[in-house]
Amino acid sequence: MGNAKCKCIGIAGLSGDLRANISNQQFRFPADLGSSCQSWDDGRHPDCQKAEQPGWCHRQWCYVDPCTCNIEELPKVSTYFPRANYRKKALYYSYEACHSFDTFTYDSHSACVNQETEAKCLALGGDPDDPKIRKCAWGGAEIKCLGKELLHVCQVSDETLSDWSWLFNRESSDDARTSKIAFAVTTTVYSFLAMLFVCVARGLI
C-alpha cells in the first residue's frame, strides 16, 4: 500500500500492541503500526491527546524501505523504535508515501535532517545503550544530515550495480561483434554464389 514509488512495509492486521519510545517514555501503539497508510498518531501520541493538537496528528504515514523509494521527500529514520530494523536497515517512515505532508519531522529535535552541523549529526545515536551506533550520516554542506542508510547502504547498492555494468556492456559488445561477423560471412557467400551463376550462364563452367 501507499505510493507506487514508495510502498509501505510491514504486516497489517497483527493483534496486540507495541510500546513506542517517545521523549524517553513508553506509549502503546497497535502491533501493525506503520504497515499501511493511516493516521497512526491520532489519539495515541501524547501530543495528539491534548486539546490543541499539531496538524500531523491527523496525517497518514507508514514505514518504508528507504532504498526502494523514489520520491522527492526522502524517508526519515524512526524515533519510536531506535533498535528496530528491516532487512538489516534502520526503520524509516514516510508521509509522502501516503500522499501526506510531513510536519512531524520539523518538530522533532532528534531527526537527522534537522541537524545543521556535522558534530550534531554524528552525535545522534541509533541505540540509546550504545553511543557508537549512529543513525545519521553527514553528506557535506549541501546534503547535510540524513539517515546513514540513505548515504551509505542505498548508495552502495547503486554503485554495485554500476560496477557490474561492464558485464552487460561486454555482452552487448559481443552480440554486436557477432552480428557484424555473421553479416560479413553472409555477404561473402552471396557474392560467391552470384559469381558462380554468372560463370555458368556464360558457359565458363
C-alpha positions, 0 to 999 in steps of 0.5 A: 500500500501507499505510493507506487514509488514508495510502498509501505512495509510491514504486516497489517492486521497483527493483534496486540500492541507495541510500546513506542519510545517517545521523549524517553517514555513508553506509549502503546501503539497497535502491533501493525503500526506503520504497515499501511497508510493511516493516521497512526498518531491520532489519539495515541501520541501524547501530543495528539491527546491534548486539546490543541493538537499539531496538524500531523496528528491527523496525517497518514504515514507508514514505514518504508524501505528507504532504498526502494523509494523514489520520491522527492521527500526522502524517508526519515529514520524512526524515533519510536523504535531506535533498535528496530530494523528491516532487512538489516536497515534502520526503520524509516517512515514516510508521509509522502508515501501516503500522499501526506505532508510531513510536519512531524519531522520539523518538530522533532529535535532528534531527526537527522535532517534537522541537524545543521552541523556535522558534530550534531549529526554524528552525535545522534545515536541509533541505540540509546545503550550504545553511543557508537551506533549512529543513525545519521550520516553527514553528506557535506554542506549541501546534503547535510544530515540524513539517515546513514542508510540513505548515504551509505547502504542505498548508495552502495547498492547503486554503485554495485550495480554500476560496477557490474555494468561492464558485464552487460556492456561486454555482452552487448559488445559481443552480440554486436561483434557477432552480428557484424561477423555473421553479416560479413560471412553472409555477404561473402557467400552471396557474392560467391554464389552470384559469381558462380551463376554468372560463370555458368550462364556464360558457359565458363563452367 
